């Protein structure tokens, strides 16, 4: 059986730091984004795009968020939260498959 406890602990510490650490976006918003719960706001649409199709994010997406009065720090925090959440979800899926073997 694959022993991943040390990695799970590290990933949980990383998640807590991103979601609950100091930032420009409220922690509850970062948490929702990291859990894949996206609002219908421009920031929610951006977070979904980062999580599902990061390679499609472009300057227009950032300009749209600036027009919606989001700061660069808030945009960055949303992107990190979305990427982390998507990455942890994918990791969990892979580890579940590995454990099943």
URVEN-V885333 format. One line per field, one symbol per residue. phi: phi as a letter, one per 20 degrees, with the letter a starting at -180 (. if undefined). psi: psi as a letter, one per 20 degrees, with the letter a starting at -180 (. if undefined). A space follows every 50 residues. Layout:
phi=???
psi=???
This chain:
phi=.eedgffffffffffffffdffaeefgffffgffenddfefgffffffff fdbgfefbgffffgfffemeefffffffffffffgffffffgffffffff e
psi=qpojghhggghhgggggggirqrhqqhhghggghjjoprjrhhggggggg hhlhiipahhgggghghjkprhghgghgggggggggghgggggghgghhi .
